[in-house]
């Protein structure tokens, strides 16, 4: 039985992921990363644990806060796409840190309560 093998290499550009949308207090937050989407989902999960509410991808309001998690692009085209994402961001993170997610969620919650 013959099967075709998929070629795996690091030179391919990662797929373009749709942003993860969350509501933190009264703020709509958009999270995207410049790699394969794992970092943005991990950061969104940490925000969810800290009290954020997930939204569906078809929410049409403009985000109040755009977060980009920086990765290591493998090609020139991926670097260009990452630069464009970072230019439009309100906050660029080097990694998806759960401790920062807790601080961010608590800061947004404090602003709602003030």
PEQUIVEN-V256283 format. One record per residue. N is the residue number from 1. RES is the residue in one small letter. PHI is phi in whole degrees, -180 to 180 (999 if undefined). OMEGA is omega in whole degrees, 0 to 359 (NA if undefined). D_LAST is the distance of its C-alpha to the last C-alpha in Angstrom with 2 decimals. Layout:
N&RES&PHI&OMEGA&D_LAST ; N&RES&PHI&OMEGA&D_LAST
This chain:
1&x&999&181&67.10 ; 2&x&-104&175&65.49 ; 3&x&-128&176&61.79 ; 4&x&-82&179&60.19 ; 5&x&-99&177&57.92 ; 6&x&-87&179&54.65 ; 7&x&-85&179&54.47 ; 8&x&-115&174&51.39 ; 9&x&-145&182&50.63 ; 10&x&-89&183&47.70 ; 11&x&-83&179&48.68 ; 12&x&-73&175&47.36 ; 13&x&-74&176&44.04 ; 14&x&-70&178&41.39 ; 15&x&-66&177&40.54 ; 16&x&-81&182&37.71 ; 17&x&-94&174&34.88 ; 18&x&-77&181&32.44 ; 19&x&-65&172&28.80 ; 20&x&-87&181&26.81 ; 21&x&-106&179&23.93 ; 22&x&-137&171&20.77 ; 23&x&-112&176&17.50 ; 24&x&-119&185&14.51 ; 25&x&63&179&11.44 ; 26&x&-99&183&12.00 ; 27&x&-98&172&14.20 ; 28&x&-95&185&17.95 ; 29&x&-117&177&19.54 ; 30&x&-112&181&23.28 ; 31&x&-125&177&25.15 ; 32&x&-144&175&28.81 ; 33&x&-122&185&31.20 ; 34&x&-93&178&34.41 ; 35&x&-113&189&36.66 ; 36&x&-103&178&37.31 ; 37&x&98&182&33.91 ; 38&x&-67&182&33.75 ; 39&x&-65&180&31.15 ; 40&x&-68&177&28.71 ; 41&x&-69&179&29.29 ; 42&x&-65&179&28.90 ; 43&x&-68&177&25.53 ; 44&x&-64&176&24.38 ; 45&x&-62&178&25.61 ; 46&x&-66&176&23.62 ; 47&x&-67&178&20.39 ; 48&x&-62&178&21.48 ; 49&x&-62&181&22.04 ; 50&x&-82&174&18.56 ; 51&x&119&178&17.12 ; 52&x&-74&180&17.68 ; 53&x&-111&179&19.71 ; 54&x&-72&176&23.01 ; 55&x&-121&177&24.24 ; 56&x&-78&183&27.84 ; 57&x&-68&185&29.46 ; 58&x&-94&176&30.20 ; 59&x&-69&189&26.69 ; 60&x&-102&178&27.31 ; 61&x&-76&177&23.94 ; 62&x&-74&178&23.41 ; 63&x&-67&175&21.21 ; 64&x&-82&182&18.10 ; 65&x&-139&177&19.03 ; 66&x&-107&181&22.70 ; 67&x&-111&175&23.66 ; 68&x&-118&176&27.33 ; 69&x&-103&186&28.87 ; 70&x&-73&176&31.97 ; 71&x&-127&179&35.30 ; 72&x&-115&181&38.92 ; 73&x&-62&184&40.58 ; 74&x&-91&184&44.28 ; 75&x&-133&179&45.67 ; 76&x&-64&179&45.40 ; 77&x&-66&178&44.14 ; 78&x&-67&176&41.39 ; 79&x&-64&179&40.40 ; 80&x&-63&178&40.26 ; 81&x&-63&179&38.10 ; 82&x&-65&178&35.73 ; 83&x&-62&180&35.56 ; 84&x&-66&177&34.73 ; 85&x&-62&182&31.91 ; 86&x&-68&178&30.53 ; 87&x&-64&182&30.80 ; 88&x&-85&185&28.64 ; 89&x&-82&171&25.96 ; 90&x&-89&183&22.60 ; 91&x&-145&178&22.94 ; 92&x&-115&180&26.32 ; 93&x&-108&177&26.70 ; 94&x&-81&181&30.00 ; 95&x&-159&179&29.63 ; 96&x&-89&183&27.57 ; 97&x&-96&178&26.13 ; 98&x&-61&180&24.43 ; 99&x&-64&178&22.76 ; 100&x&-68&178&21.07 ; 101&x&-60&178&20.11 ; 102&x&-63&179&18.32 ; 103&x&-64&179&16.43 ; 104&x&-64&180&15.57 ; 105&x&-64&180&14.45 ; 106&x&-69&177&12.23 ; 107&x&-66&178&10.66 ; 108&x&-67&178&10.17 ; 109&x&-67&178&8.83 ; 110&x&-65&179&6.15 ; 111&x&-66&178&5.21 ; 112&x&-71&184&5.63 ; 113&x&-79&181&3.83 ; 114&x&-76&NA&0.00
